[in-house]
Amino acid sequence: MTESADLLVVEELRYAYGDRVAVKSASLTCRRGEILGLLGPNGAGKTTLLSCIAGLLPSFGGKLTFDGQPFWPADDAPSRSRLGLVPQELALYGDMTGAENLQFFARMQGVESAQVAGAVQRGLELAGLVDRASDRVSAYSGGMKRRLNLAVGDLHSPELLLLDEPTTGVDPQSRNHLFECLHALRDRGRTIIYTSHYMEEVQRLCDRIVVVNEGVVIGIGTTAELAEQAGKPGANLEEAFLAMTGRSLRDEA
């Protein structure tokens, strides 16, 4: 059997919080070995879309397919184990050391006992924290915590890594290190979905970009392809994004 180029296929996904529809219709594909950007104004539905893919929100409408098979991560632990999630909110224990956090989460993610030490070492190296492994996370800078947060999400070597605003509040050095980490992970075979409000990050990192607006996927492609779709040939990503989504403010309640 020939392996499909598409690792994840999302077809007409829909999700509502009671009477409020957050995602009206989202269809996209994520190809093996790519970094796929996910962009949208505040309240556009991108975090809800990512949460459905991650298995955090059950009972959505539409269909997910992973590696050619129906995919229900909210209901099936083996399906969830194929994913790694790096949430926007830091998911770390401040009174534990960096190494202890990695050990704890490795076991939580089902890493076999004999492989935990190796997973922890790889995580420390990925985060650039080998020399600070024995320090409590409460003493880490914001950038160090973000790097450790990324390492936690990759401990079990997931096929698809989902990142929600992973560079929020970090310094330029840590941001650049995170970029290098993501390219290294892709070189190891990871497929990545990356959400951010920073246009320059997405344009620099991502092979293709999905634009979500008012709960609907309205564009997908490279920066050049999105510029064409927006009627702005040659535009950069920010110009194409504003042309597609408008310039009105989107303040969330």
Sine and cosine of phi, psi and omega as CSV:
sin_phi,cos_phi,sin_psi,cos_psi,sin_omega,cos_omega
0.00,0.00,0.74,-0.68,0.01,-1.00
-0.98,0.21,0.75,-0.66,0.01,-1.00
-0.94,0.33,0.76,-0.65,0.00,-1.00
-0.94,0.35,0.54,-0.84,0.06,-1.00
-0.95,0.31,-0.36,0.93,-0.03,-1.00
-1.00,-0.08,0.86,-0.51,0.07,-1.00
-0.99,0.15,-0.71,0.71,-0.03,-1.00
-0.82,-0.57,0.73,-0.68,0.10,-0.99
-0.83,-0.56,0.82,-0.58,0.04,-1.00
-0.93,-0.36,0.84,-0.55,-0.07,-1.00
-0.85,-0.53,0.92,-0.40,0.12,-0.99
0.75,0.66,0.72,0.69,0.01,-1.00
-0.94,0.35,0.66,-0.75,-0.01,-1.00
-0.68,-0.73,0.59,-0.81,0.06,-1.00
-0.44,-0.90,0.66,-0.75,0.02,-1.00
-0.74,-0.67,0.60,-0.80,0.16,-0.99
-0.99,-0.14,1.00,-0.05,-0.10,-1.00
0.91,0.42,-0.85,-0.52,-0.01,-1.00
-1.00,0.07,-0.15,0.99,-0.03,-1.00
-1.00,-0.07,0.90,-0.44,0.01,-1.00
-1.00,0.08,0.89,-0.45,-0.02,-1.00
-1.00,-0.02,-0.64,0.77,0.05,-1.00
-0.82,-0.58,0.90,-0.45,-0.05,-1.00
-1.00,0.04,-0.69,0.73,-0.01,-1.00
-0.24,-0.97,0.95,-0.32,-0.02,-1.00
-0.82,-0.57,0.87,-0.49,0.07,-1.00
-0.78,-0.63,0.76,-0.65,0.00,-1.00
-0.33,-0.94,0.25,-0.97,0.14,-0.99
-0.81,-0.59,0.56,-0.83,0.09,-1.00
-0.86,-0.51,0.89,-0.45,-0.08,-1.00
-0.99,0.15,0.48,-0.88,0.04,-1.00
-0.85,0.52,0.72,-0.70,0.12,-0.99
0.97,0.24,0.19,0.98,0.02,-1.00
-0.96,-0.27,0.33,-0.94,0.22,-0.98
-0.97,-0.24,0.92,-0.39,-0.05,-1.00
-0.98,-0.22,0.88,-0.48,0.03,-1.00
-0.99,0.14,0.54,-0.84,0.05,-1.00
-0.80,-0.60,0.93,-0.37,-0.07,-1.00
-0.87,-0.48,0.50,-0.87,0.12,-0.99
-0.02,-1.00,0.46,-0.89,0.09,-1.00
-0.89,0.45,0.21,-0.98,0.11,-0.99
-0.81,0.59,0.71,-0.70,0.03,-1.00
0.98,0.22,0.18,0.98,-0.05,-1.00
-0.97,0.24,-0.33,0.94,0.01,-1.00
0.95,-0.31,0.08,1.00,-0.09,-1.00
-0.93,0.36,-0.62,0.78,0.02,-1.00
-0.93,0.37,-0.62,0.79,0.08,-1.00
-0.89,0.45,-0.69,0.72,0.04,-1.00
-0.86,0.51,-0.73,0.68,0.01,-1.00
-0.89,0.45,-0.62,0.78,-0.01,-1.00
-0.92,0.39,-0.58,0.82,0.07,-1.00
-0.91,0.41,-0.70,0.72,0.02,-1.00
-0.89,0.46,-0.61,0.79,-0.05,-1.00
-0.97,0.24,-0.21,0.98,-0.03,-1.00
1.00,0.04,0.23,0.97,0.00,-1.00
-0.99,0.11,-0.36,0.93,-0.02,-1.00
-0.83,-0.55,0.92,-0.39,0.03,-1.00
-0.99,0.10,0.08,-1.00,0.17,-0.99
0.86,0.50,0.63,0.78,0.11,-0.99
-1.00,0.06,0.34,-0.94,0.09,-1.00
-1.00,0.00,0.30,-0.95,0.00,-1.00
1.00,-0.08,-0.34,-0.94,-0.16,-0.99
-0.58,-0.81,0.68,-0.74,0.16,-0.99
-0.91,-0.41,0.67,-0.74,0.09,-1.00
-0.80,-0.61,0.76,-0.65,0.00,-1.00
-0.81,-0.58,0.84,-0.54,0.00,-1.00
0.82,0.57,0.60,0.80,0.07,-1.00
0.99,0.10,0.01,1.00,-0.04,-1.00
-0.86,-0.51,0.51,-0.86,0.08,-1.00
-0.81,0.58,0.61,-0.79,-0.19,-0.98
-0.76,-0.66,0.86,-0.51,0.00,-1.00
-0.76,-0.65,0.96,0.27,-0.12,-0.99
-0.90,0.44,-0.45,0.89,-0.01,-1.00
-0.94,0.35,-0.41,0.91,-0.11,-0.99
-0.94,-0.33,-0.10,0.99,-0.18,-0.98
-0.66,-0.75,0.93,-0.36,-0.06,-1.00
-0.88,0.48,-0.67,0.74,0.04,-1.00
-0.87,0.50,-0.56,0.83,0.06,-1.00
-0.92,0.40,-0.69,0.73,0.00,-1.00
-0.89,0.46,-0.51,0.86,-0.04,-1.00
-0.93,0.38,-0.25,0.97,0.04,-1.00
-0.99,0.12,-0.08,1.00,-0.04,-1.00
-0.91,-0.41,0.49,-0.87,0.20,-0.98
-0.83,-0.56,0.71,-0.70,-0.05,-1.00
-0.88,-0.48,0.78,-0.62,0.11,-0.99
-0.91,-0.42,0.99,-0.14,-0.11,-0.99
-0.97,0.25,0.32,-0.95,0.05,-1.00
-0.90,0.43,-0.67,0.75,0.06,-1.00
-0.98,0.18,0.74,-0.67,-0.02,-1.00
-0.88,0.48,0.76,-0.65,0.01,-1.00
-0.92,-0.39,0.95,0.30,-0.08,-1.00
-0.67,-0.74,0.37,-0.93,0.06,-1.00
-0.97,-0.25,0.92,-0.39,-0.08,-1.00
-0.91,0.40,-0.48,0.88,-0.04,-1.00
-1.00,0.06,0.03,1.00,0.09,-1.00
-0.96,-0.29,0.41,-0.91,0.04,-1.00
-0.96,0.27,0.19,-0.98,0.06,-1.00
-0.85,0.52,-0.71,0.70,0.01,-1.00
-0.90,0.44,-0.64,0.76,0.00,-1.00
-0.91,0.42,-0.63,0.78,0.08,-1.00
-0.86,0.51,-0.72,0.69,-0.01,-1.00
-0.90,0.43,-0.65,0.76,0.04,-1.00
-0.88,0.47,-0.71,0.70,-0.02,-1.00
-0.88,0.47,-0.76,0.65,-0.06,-1.00
-0.95,0.31,-0.48,0.88,0.08,-1.00
-0.88,0.47,-0.69,0.73,0.03,-1.00
-0.93,0.37,-0.63,0.78,0.03,-1.00
-0.89,0.46,-0.53,0.85,-0.04,-1.00
-1.00,0.03,0.08,1.00,0.10,-0.99
1.00,0.08,0.27,0.96,0.07,-1.00
-0.92,0.40,0.75,-0.66,-0.03,-1.00
-0.89,0.46,0.56,-0.83,-0.10,-0.99
-0.80,0.61,-0.65,0.76,-0.04,-1.00
-0.93,0.36,-0.27,0.96,-0.07,-1.00
-0.96,-0.29,-0.05,1.00,-0.07,-1.00
-0.89,0.45,-0.73,0.69,-0.06,-1.00
-0.86,0.50,-0.67,0.74,0.03,-1.00
-0.91,0.41,-0.63,0.78,0.02,-1.00
-0.91,0.42,-0.65,0.76,0.01,-1.00
-0.90,0.44,-0.69,0.72,0.00,-1.00
-0.89,0.45,-0.68,0.74,0.04,-1.00
-0.89,0.46,-0.62,0.78,0.02,-1.00
-0.90,0.43,-0.68,0.73,0.02,-1.00
-0.90,0.43,-0.65,0.76,0.02,-1.00
-0.92,0.40,-0.67,0.74,0.02,-1.00
-0.87,0.49,-0.66,0.75,-0.04,-1.00
-0.99,0.15,-0.14,0.99,-0.06,-1.00
0.93,0.38,0.60,0.80,-0.10,-0.99
-0.82,-0.57,0.38,0.92,-0.01,-1.00
-0.84,0.54,-0.66,0.75,-0.04,-1.00
-0.97,0.23,-0.21,0.98,-0.01,-1.00
-0.90,-0.45,0.32,0.95,-0.08,-1.00
-0.87,0.49,-0.52,0.85,-0.08,-1.00
-1.00,-0.07,0.04,1.00,0.04,-1.00
-1.00,0.05,0.55,-0.84,0.06,-1.00
-0.93,0.37,0.58,-0.82,-0.04,-1.00
-0.90,0.43,-0.46,0.89,0.03,-1.00
-0.88,0.48,-0.35,0.94,0.01,-1.00
-1.00,-0.05,-0.06,1.00,-0.01,-1.00
-0.97,0.23,0.48,-0.88,0.16,-0.99
-0.96,0.29,0.18,-0.98,0.03,-1.00
-0.86,0.51,-0.65,0.76,0.00,-1.00
-0.91,0.41,-0.64,0.77,0.03,-1.00
-0.89,0.45,-0.65,0.76,0.03,-1.00
-0.91,0.42,-0.65,0.76,0.03,-1.00
-0.89,0.46,-0.65,0.76,0.01,-1.00
-0.91,0.41,-0.65,0.76,0.05,-1.00
-0.92,0.40,-0.62,0.79,0.03,-1.00
-0.85,0.52,-0.66,0.75,0.06,-1.00
-0.90,0.44,-0.71,0.71,-0.02,-1.00
-0.87,0.49,-0.62,0.79,0.03,-1.00
-0.87,0.50,-0.68,0.74,-0.04,-1.00
-0.91,0.40,-0.35,0.94,-0.07,-1.00
-0.96,-0.28,0.10,0.99,-0.12,-0.99
-0.85,0.53,-0.61,0.79,-0.08,-1.00
-1.00,-0.09,0.28,0.96,0.05,-1.00
0.80,0.60,0.85,0.53,-0.03,-1.00
-0.93,0.37,0.43,-0.90,0.05,-1.00
-0.96,0.29,-0.60,0.80,-0.02,-1.00
-0.82,-0.57,0.82,-0.58,-0.01,-1.00
-0.94,-0.33,0.81,-0.59,-0.05,-1.00
-0.95,-0.32,0.84,-0.54,-0.04,-1.00
-0.85,-0.52,0.82,-0.57,-0.02,-1.00
-0.94,-0.35,0.97,-0.23,0.03,-1.00
0.79,0.62,0.83,0.55,-0.15,-0.99
-0.96,0.28,-0.19,0.98,-0.04,-1.00
-0.95,-0.32,0.26,0.97,0.00,-1.00
-0.85,0.52,0.85,-0.53,0.12,-0.99
0.96,0.27,0.35,0.94,-0.02,-1.00
-0.97,-0.23,0.37,-0.93,0.01,-1.00
-0.98,0.20,0.29,-0.96,-0.05,-1.00
-0.84,0.54,-0.59,0.81,-0.01,-1.00
-0.91,0.41,-0.71,0.70,0.01,-1.00
-0.93,0.37,-0.59,0.81,0.05,-1.00
-0.88,0.47,-0.71,0.71,0.01,-1.00
-0.90,0.44,-0.62,0.79,0.04,-1.00
-0.90,0.44,-0.66,0.76,0.03,-1.00
-0.88,0.47,-0.65,0.76,0.05,-1.00
-0.87,0.50,-0.70,0.71,0.01,-1.00
-0.89,0.45,-0.62,0.78,0.05,-1.00
-0.87,0.50,-0.70,0.71,-0.05,-1.00
-0.91,0.41,-0.64,0.77,0.06,-1.00
-0.91,0.41,-0.61,0.79,0.04,-1.00
-0.91,0.42,-0.65,0.76,0.03,-1.00
-0.91,0.42,-0.65,0.76,0.06,-1.00
-0.89,0.47,-0.63,0.78,0.03,-1.00
-0.90,0.44,-0.44,0.90,0.06,-1.00
-0.99,0.13,-0.05,1.00,0.04,-1.00
0.95,-0.30,0.05,1.00,0.03,-1.00
-0.95,0.33,0.56,-0.83,0.25,-0.97
-0.96,-0.26,0.63,-0.77,-0.18,-0.98
-0.73,-0.69,0.71,-0.70,0.22,-0.98
-0.93,-0.36,0.79,-0.61,-0.21,-0.98
-0.79,-0.62,0.88,-0.47,0.07,-1.00
-0.97,-0.26,0.62,-0.79,0.01,-1.00
-0.27,-0.96,0.42,-0.91,0.17,-0.99
-1.00,-0.06,-0.12,0.99,-0.06,-1.00
-1.00,0.01,0.96,-0.27,-0.08,-1.00
-0.88,0.48,-0.64,0.77,-0.05,-1.00
-0.91,0.41,-0.54,0.84,0.07,-1.00
-0.89,0.45,-0.77,0.64,-0.06,-1.00
-0.90,0.44,-0.68,0.73,0.01,-1.00
-0.90,0.44,-0.60,0.80,-0.01,-1.00
-0.96,0.29,-0.66,0.75,-0.18,-0.98
-1.00,0.01,-0.61,0.80,-0.33,-0.94
-1.00,-0.08,0.64,-0.77,0.05,-1.00
-0.96,0.27,-0.66,0.75,0.08,-1.00
-0.66,-0.75,0.27,-0.96,-0.10,-1.00
-0.70,-0.72,0.69,-0.73,0.10,-1.00
-0.96,-0.27,0.76,-0.65,0.05,-1.00
-0.95,-0.32,0.82,-0.57,0.02,-1.00
-0.92,-0.39,0.71,-0.71,0.03,-1.00
-0.58,-0.82,0.81,-0.59,0.02,-1.00
0.79,0.61,0.68,0.74,0.09,-1.00
0.98,0.19,0.19,0.98,-0.05,-1.00
-0.76,-0.65,0.67,-0.74,0.16,-0.99
-0.97,0.26,0.88,-0.47,-0.08,-1.00
-0.94,-0.35,-0.08,1.00,0.02,-1.00
-0.20,-0.98,0.53,-0.85,0.07,-1.00
-0.45,-0.89,0.72,-0.70,0.01,-1.00
0.39,-0.92,-0.14,-0.99,0.11,-0.99
-0.95,0.31,0.13,-0.99,0.06,-1.00
-0.84,0.54,-0.70,0.71,0.00,-1.00
-0.89,0.46,-0.65,0.76,0.00,-1.00
-0.93,0.37,-0.63,0.78,0.05,-1.00
-0.91,0.41,-0.62,0.78,0.05,-1.00
-0.87,0.49,-0.65,0.76,0.06,-1.00
-0.90,0.44,-0.70,0.71,0.00,-1.00
-0.89,0.46,-0.53,0.85,-0.01,-1.00
-0.99,0.13,-0.06,1.00,-0.06,-1.00
0.97,0.25,0.41,0.91,-0.02,-1.00
-0.79,-0.62,0.90,0.43,-0.04,-1.00
-0.80,0.59,0.73,-0.68,0.02,-1.00
1.00,0.10,-0.06,1.00,-0.01,-1.00
-0.94,0.33,0.42,-0.91,0.13,-0.99
-0.98,0.19,0.03,-1.00,-0.11,-0.99
-0.90,0.44,-0.67,0.74,-0.01,-1.00
-0.88,0.47,-0.69,0.73,0.01,-1.00
-0.90,0.44,-0.67,0.74,0.02,-1.00
-0.91,0.41,-0.66,0.75,-0.01,-1.00
-0.88,0.48,-0.73,0.69,0.00,-1.00
-0.91,0.41,-0.59,0.81,0.04,-1.00
-0.91,0.41,-0.54,0.84,-0.04,-1.00
-0.99,0.12,-0.56,0.83,-0.14,-0.99
-0.94,-0.33,-0.18,0.98,-0.02,-1.00
1.00,0.01,0.18,-0.98,-0.07,-1.00
-0.95,-0.31,0.04,1.00,-0.01,-1.00
-0.94,0.34,0.52,-0.85,-0.02,-1.00
-0.94,0.35,0.56,-0.83,0.00,-1.00
-0.83,-0.55,0.96,0.29,0.00,-1.00
-0.99,0.17,0.80,-0.59,0.02,-1.00
-1.00,0.07,0.59,-0.81,0.04,-1.00
-0.95,0.30,0.00,0.00,0.00,0.00
